[in-house]
Amino acid sequence: MTKNELIEKVAKKSSLTKRAARDAVDSTFNLIKDALVRGEKVVVSGFGTFLIRSRAARRGRNPQTGAAIQIPQKKTPGFSAGKTLKRQIK
């Protein structure tokens, strides 16, 4: 499902105009993004948890030269599905 398809389904399901549904979806995603940027965890009961994961610094190698390089620590967004969502998918 694409973002536009999501907006259309939200508009139909909640009897909103497409513009209002787009604003609602965009606001939801922006709020989640802003909370993650601040380092907060976002928990949506019955759905899952959005959080920031840290990858430790590690040694790697340059595939072109084979030389060893140091890969720095990195933060990445993550999602953990909740129990309810996991049960529904089974």
LOFILUM-358650 format. One record per atom (N, C-alpha, C): residue in one letter; atom name; x, y, z. Coordinates in Angstrom, 2 decimals. Atoms other than C-alpha are relative to their C-alpha. Layout:
N
(node 'A', 'CA', (X, Y, Z))
...
//
This chain:
90
(node 'M', 'N', (0.85, -1.17, 0.00))
(node 'M', 'CA', (0.00, 0.00, 0.00))
(node 'M', 'C', (0.89, 1.24, 0.00))
(node 'T', 'N', (-0.75, -1.24, 0.06))
(node 'T', 'CA', (1.35, 3.40, -0.94))
(node 'T', 'C', (-0.63, 1.05, 0.92))
(node 'K', 'N', (0.51, -1.07, -0.86))
(node 'K', 'CA', (0.90, 6.62, 1.00))
(node 'K', 'C', (-1.32, 0.55, -0.57))
(node 'N', 'N', (1.23, -0.50, 0.62))
(node 'N', 'CA', (-1.73, 7.83, -1.51))
(node 'N', 'C', (-1.17, -0.97, 0.20))
(node 'E', 'N', (1.05, 0.98, -0.25))
(node 'E', 'CA', (-3.68, 4.58, -1.15))
(node 'E', 'C', (-0.45, 0.05, 1.46))
(node 'L', 'N', (0.33, -0.13, -1.42))
(node 'L', 'CA', (-3.52, 4.96, 2.63))
(node 'L', 'C', (-0.89, 1.22, 0.22))
(node 'I', 'N', (0.80, -1.23, -0.13))
(node 'I', 'CA', (-4.88, 8.52, 2.36))
(node 'I', 'C', (-1.42, -0.23, -0.52))
(node 'E', 'N', (1.33, 0.28, 0.56))
(node 'E', 'CA', (-7.75, 7.35, 0.14))
(node 'E', 'C', (-0.83, -0.88, 0.94))
(node 'K', 'N', (0.72, 0.89, -0.91))
(node 'K', 'CA', (-8.67, 4.56, 2.57))
(node 'K', 'C', (-0.39, 0.70, 1.29))
(node 'V', 'N', (0.33, -0.78, -1.20))
(node 'V', 'CA', (-8.52, 6.90, 5.57))
(node 'V', 'C', (-1.17, 0.93, -0.29))
(node 'A', 'N', (1.09, -0.91, 0.38))
(node 'A', 'CA', (-10.77, 9.37, 3.72))
(node 'A', 'C', (-1.34, -0.73, -0.07))
(node 'K', 'N', (1.24, 0.77, 0.12))
(node 'K', 'CA', (-13.35, 6.68, 2.92))
(node 'K', 'C', (-0.48, -0.51, 1.36))
(node 'K', 'N', (0.35, 0.63, -1.28))
(node 'K', 'CA', (-13.25, 4.98, 6.34))
(node 'K', 'C', (-0.52, 1.02, 1.02))
(node 'S', 'N', (0.38, -0.99, -1.00))
(node 'S', 'CA', (-13.59, 8.20, 8.34))
(node 'S', 'C', (-0.88, 1.12, -0.55))
(node 'S', 'N', (0.87, -1.01, 0.64))
(node 'S', 'CA', (-15.81, 10.19, 5.93))
(node 'S', 'C', (0.63, 1.39, -0.01))
(node 'L', 'N', (-0.71, -1.27, 0.12))
(node 'L', 'CA', (-13.19, 12.89, 5.49))
(node 'L', 'C', (0.25, 0.30, -1.47))
(node 'T', 'N', (-0.44, -0.33, 1.34))
(node 'T', 'CA', (-12.21, 14.79, 2.40))
(node 'T', 'C', (1.41, -0.52, -0.18))
(node 'K', 'N', (-1.36, 0.48, 0.24))
(node 'K', 'CA', (-9.02, 13.66, 0.72))
(node 'K', 'C', (1.03, 0.94, 0.60))
(node 'R', 'N', (-0.94, -0.99, -0.55))
(node 'R', 'CA', (-7.33, 16.88, 1.82))
(node 'R', 'C', (0.13, -0.15, 1.52))
(node 'A', 'N', (-0.02, 0.17, -1.46))
(node 'A', 'CA', (-8.31, 16.38, 5.47))
(node 'A', 'C', (0.69, -1.32, 0.37))
(node 'A', 'N', (-0.65, 1.29, -0.27))
(node 'A', 'CA', (-7.21, 12.74, 5.33))
(node 'A', 'C', (1.50, 0.11, -0.23))
(node 'R', 'N', (-1.43, -0.20, 0.27))
(node 'R', 'CA', (-3.86, 13.77, 3.78))
(node 'R', 'C', (0.65, 0.75, 1.16))
(node 'D', 'N', (-0.52, -0.76, -1.13))
(node 'D', 'CA', (-3.37, 16.32, 6.57))
(node 'D', 'C', (0.14, -0.88, 1.25))
(node 'A', 'N', (-0.04, 0.89, -1.16))
(node 'A', 'CA', (-4.18, 13.68, 9.21))
(node 'A', 'C', (1.15, -1.00, -0.11))
(node 'V', 'N', (-1.07, 0.98, 0.20))
(node 'V', 'CA', (-1.80, 11.09, 7.75))
(node 'V', 'C', (1.36, 0.68, 0.09))
(node 'D', 'N', (-1.27, -0.73, -0.05))
(node 'D', 'CA', (0.98, 13.65, 7.23))
(node 'D', 'C', (0.33, 0.43, 1.43))
(node 'S', 'N', (-0.23, -0.41, -1.39))
(node 'S', 'CA', (0.54, 14.97, 10.78))
(node 'S', 'C', (0.43, -1.17, 0.86))
(node 'T', 'N', (-0.36, 1.19, -0.77))
(node 'T', 'CA', (0.70, 11.47, 12.22))
(node 'T', 'C', (1.45, -0.40, -0.26))
(node 'F', 'N', (-1.38, 0.38, 0.34))
(node 'F', 'CA', (3.90, 10.61, 10.35))
(node 'F', 'C', (1.00, 1.04, 0.50))
(node 'N', 'N', (-0.91, -1.05, -0.48))
(node 'N', 'CA', (5.47, 13.98, 11.23))
(node 'N', 'C', (0.18, -0.06, 1.51))
(node 'L', 'N', (-0.11, 0.11, -1.45))
(node 'L', 'CA', (4.69, 13.53, 14.93))
(node 'L', 'C', (0.88, -1.17, 0.40))
(node 'I', 'N', (-0.84, 1.16, -0.28))
(node 'I', 'CA', (6.26, 10.07, 14.91))
(node 'I', 'C', (1.46, 0.33, -0.31))
(node 'K', 'N', (-1.36, -0.37, 0.40))
(node 'K', 'CA', (9.31, 11.40, 13.05))
(node 'K', 'C', (0.63, 0.96, 0.99))
(node 'D', 'N', (-0.53, -0.99, -0.95))
(node 'D', 'CA', (9.72, 14.37, 15.42))
(node 'D', 'C', (0.36, -0.65, 1.34))
(node 'A', 'N', (-0.28, 0.68, -1.27))
(node 'A', 'CA', (9.52, 12.11, 18.49))
(node 'A', 'C', (1.27, -0.84, -0.13))
(node 'L', 'N', (-1.21, 0.81, 0.19))
(node 'L', 'CA', (12.18, 9.78, 17.04))
(node 'L', 'C', (1.25, 0.88, -0.08))
(node 'V', 'N', (-1.13, -0.92, 0.08))
(node 'V', 'CA', (14.45, 12.74, 16.25))
(node 'V', 'C', (0.41, 0.46, 1.40))
(node 'R', 'N', (-0.29, -0.39, -1.39))
(node 'R', 'CA', (14.17, 13.77, 19.92))
(node 'R', 'C', (0.51, -1.17, 0.83))
(node 'G', 'N', (-0.49, 1.17, -0.72))
(node 'G', 'CA', (15.19, 10.22, 20.90))
(node 'G', 'C', (-1.07, -0.70, 0.80))
(node 'E', 'N', (1.10, 0.61, -0.74))
(node 'E', 'CA', (11.77, 9.26, 22.23))
(node 'E', 'C', (-0.49, -1.26, -0.71))
(node 'K', 'N', (0.62, 1.21, 0.52))
(node 'K', 'CA', (10.01, 5.93, 21.76))
(node 'K', 'C', (-1.48, 0.31, -0.20))
(node 'V', 'N', (1.42, -0.21, 0.28))
(node 'V', 'CA', (6.52, 5.99, 20.17))
(node 'V', 'C', (-0.70, -1.35, 0.07))
(node 'V', 'N', (0.72, 1.25, -0.20))
(node 'V', 'CA', (4.18, 3.26, 21.41))
(node 'V', 'C', (-1.45, 0.21, -0.44))
(node 'V', 'N', (1.39, -0.01, 0.46))
(node 'V', 'CA', (0.90, 2.67, 19.54))
(node 'V', 'C', (-0.61, -1.32, 0.46))
(node 'S', 'N', (0.59, 1.21, -0.59))
(node 'S', 'CA', (-1.13, 0.21, 21.62))
(node 'S', 'C', (-0.74, -0.81, -1.05))
(node 'G', 'N', (0.66, 0.88, 0.95))
(node 'G', 'CA', (-2.30, -2.78, 19.60))
(node 'G', 'C', (0.66, -0.03, -1.36))
(node 'F', 'N', (-0.67, -0.05, 1.30))
(node 'F', 'CA', (0.03, -1.92, 16.72))
(node 'F', 'C', (1.48, -0.31, 0.12))
(node 'G', 'N', (-1.43, 0.24, -0.16))
(node 'G', 'CA', (3.66, -1.60, 17.73))
(node 'G', 'C', (0.73, 1.20, 0.57))
(node 'T', 'N', (-0.85, -1.02, -0.59))
(node 'T', 'CA', (6.56, 0.54, 18.85))
(node 'T', 'C', (1.04, 0.46, -1.02))
(node 'F', 'N', (-1.04, -0.60, 0.82))
(node 'F', 'CA', (8.73, 2.91, 16.83))
(node 'F', 'C', (1.11, 0.46, 0.95))
(node 'L', 'N', (-1.10, -0.37, -0.89))
(node 'L', 'CA', (12.19, 3.42, 18.34))
(node 'L', 'C', (1.27, 0.21, -0.81))
(node 'I', 'N', (-1.31, -0.22, 0.61))
(node 'I', 'CA', (15.77, 4.43, 17.59))
(node 'I', 'C', (0.92, -1.12, 0.48))
(node 'R', 'N', (-0.97, 1.04, -0.33))
(node 'R', 'CA', (18.32, 1.63, 17.46))
(node 'R', 'C', (1.40, 0.53, -0.31))
(node 'S', 'N', (-1.39, -0.40, 0.22))
(node 'S', 'CA', (22.06, 2.19, 17.75))
(node 'S', 'C', (0.80, -1.19, -0.51))
(node 'R', 'N', (-0.92, 1.01, 0.50))
(node 'R', 'CA', (24.53, 0.23, 15.69))
(node 'R', 'C', (1.38, 0.36, 0.52))
(node 'A', 'N', (-1.32, -0.26, -0.57))
(node 'A', 'CA', (27.90, -0.09, 17.37))
(node 'A', 'C', (1.02, 0.21, -1.12))
(node 'A', 'N', (-1.11, -0.17, 0.94))
(node 'A', 'CA', (31.10, 1.02, 15.64))
(node 'A', 'C', (0.62, -1.37, -0.23))
(node 'R', 'N', (-0.58, 1.29, 0.30))
(node 'R', 'CA', (32.76, -1.87, 13.90))
(node 'R', 'C', (1.03, 0.12, -1.11))
(node 'R', 'N', (-0.99, 0.04, 1.07))
(node 'R', 'CA', (35.55, -2.85, 11.56))
(node 'R', 'C', (-0.65, -0.61, -1.23))
(node 'G', 'N', (0.50, 0.53, 1.26))
(node 'G', 'CA', (34.74, -3.45, 7.92))
(node 'G', 'C', (1.14, 0.00, -1.00))
(node 'R', 'N', (-1.05, -0.08, 1.01))
(node 'R', 'CA', (36.58, -3.57, 4.64))
(node 'R', 'C', (-0.56, 0.66, -1.24))
(node 'N', 'N', (0.35, -0.64, 1.26))
(node 'N', 'CA', (36.54, -1.58, 1.45))
(node 'N', 'C', (-0.07, -1.10, -1.06))
(node 'P', 'N', (0.11, 1.10, 0.95))
(node 'P', 'CA', (35.22, -3.98, -1.21))
(node 'P', 'C', (0.88, 0.19, -1.26))
(node 'Q', 'N', (-0.84, -0.24, 1.18))
(node 'Q', 'CA', (37.28, -2.31, -3.96))
(node 'Q', 'C', (1.47, -0.30, 0.27))
(node 'T', 'N', (-1.43, 0.15, -0.29))
(node 'T', 'CA', (40.66, -2.34, -2.24))
(node 'T', 'C', (0.30, -1.12, 0.99))
(node 'G', 'N', (-0.22, 1.02, -1.02))
(node 'G', 'CA', (40.19, -4.89, 0.53))
(node 'G', 'C', (0.60, 0.56, 1.28))
(node 'A', 'N', (-0.61, -0.64, -1.17))
(node 'A', 'CA', (41.62, -2.37, 3.02))
(node 'A', 'C', (-1.00, 0.02, 1.16))
(node 'A', 'N', (0.84, -0.06, -1.20))
(node 'A', 'CA', (40.29, -2.47, 6.59))
(node 'A', 'C', (-0.39, 1.45, 0.28))
(node 'I', 'N', (0.48, -1.34, -0.34))
(node 'I', 'CA', (38.16, 0.52, 7.57))
(node 'I', 'C', (-0.79, -0.08, 1.29))
(node 'Q', 'N', (0.79, -0.09, -1.22))
(node 'Q', 'CA', (36.43, 1.67, 10.74))
(node 'Q', 'C', (-1.36, 0.59, -0.38))
(node 'I', 'N', (1.35, -0.46, 0.27))
(node 'I', 'CA', (32.65, 2.00, 10.36))
(node 'I', 'C', (-0.51, 0.65, 1.29))
(node 'P', 'N', (0.40, -0.69, -1.23))
(node 'P', 'CA', (31.34, 4.62, 12.84))
(node 'P', 'C', (-1.35, -0.48, 0.53))
(node 'Q', 'N', (1.29, 0.29, -0.63))
(node 'Q', 'CA', (28.44, 4.20, 15.26))
(node 'Q', 'C', (-1.08, 0.73, -0.77))
(node 'K', 'N', (1.09, -0.57, 0.78))
(node 'K', 'CA', (25.07, 4.91, 13.67))
(node 'K', 'C', (-1.32, -0.24, 0.70))
(node 'K', 'N', (1.35, 0.17, -0.53))
(node 'K', 'CA', (21.48, 5.44, 14.80))
(node 'K', 'C', (-0.94, -0.23, -1.17))
(node 'T', 'N', (0.97, 0.30, 1.04))
(node 'T', 'CA', (18.66, 3.95, 12.74))
(node 'T', 'C', (-1.39, -0.15, 0.61))
(node 'P', 'N', (1.35, 0.20, -0.51))
(node 'P', 'CA', (14.88, 3.98, 13.11))
(node 'P', 'C', (-0.38, -1.48, -0.07))
(node 'G', 'N', (0.43, 1.38, -0.03))
(node 'G', 'CA', (13.25, 0.69, 14.01))
(node 'G', 'C', (-1.46, -0.11, 0.40))
(node 'F', 'N', (1.40, 0.25, -0.35))
(node 'F', 'CA', (9.82, -0.82, 14.49))
(node 'F', 'C', (-0.10, -1.41, 0.56))
(node 'S', 'N', (0.29, 1.30, -0.58))
(node 'S', 'CA', (8.72, -3.67, 16.73))
(node 'S', 'C', (-1.51, -0.17, 0.02))
(node 'A', 'N', (1.44, 0.25, 0.05))
(node 'A', 'CA', (5.28, -5.12, 16.05))
(node 'A', 'C', (-0.50, -0.43, 1.37))
(node 'G', 'N', (0.62, 0.37, -1.27))
(node 'G', 'CA', (2.96, -5.46, 19.04))
(node 'G', 'C', (-0.61, -1.39, -0.06))
(node 'K', 'N', (0.57, 1.36, -0.08))
(node 'K', 'CA', (1.41, -8.74, 20.22))
(node 'K', 'C', (-1.27, -0.13, -0.84))
(node 'T', 'N', (1.27, 0.05, 0.72))
(node 'T', 'CA', (-1.99, -7.90, 18.73))
(node 'T', 'C', (0.23, -0.09, -1.50))
(node 'L', 'N', (-0.30, 0.01, 1.43))
(node 'L', 'CA', (-0.55, -7.18, 15.28))
(node 'L', 'C', (0.62, -1.33, -0.42))
(node 'K', 'N', (-0.63, 1.29, 0.31))
(node 'K', 'CA', (1.60, -10.33, 15.38))
(node 'K', 'C', (-1.04, -1.11, -0.08))
(node 'R', 'N', (1.04, 1.04, -0.01))
(node 'R', 'CA', (-1.43, -12.47, 16.25))
(node 'R', 'C', (-0.89, 0.10, -1.24))
(node 'Q', 'N', (0.88, -0.19, 1.17))
(node 'Q', 'CA', (-3.51, -10.97, 13.42))
(node 'Q', 'C', (0.67, -0.42, -1.30))
(node 'I', 'N', (-0.72, 0.35, 1.21))
(node 'I', 'CA', (-0.81, -11.63, 10.84))
(node 'I', 'C', (0.17, -1.50, -0.16))
(node 'K', 'N', (-0.20, 1.46, 0.08))
(node 'K', 'CA', (-0.35, -15.32, 11.72))
(node 'K', 'C', (-1.01, -0.68, -0.85))
//
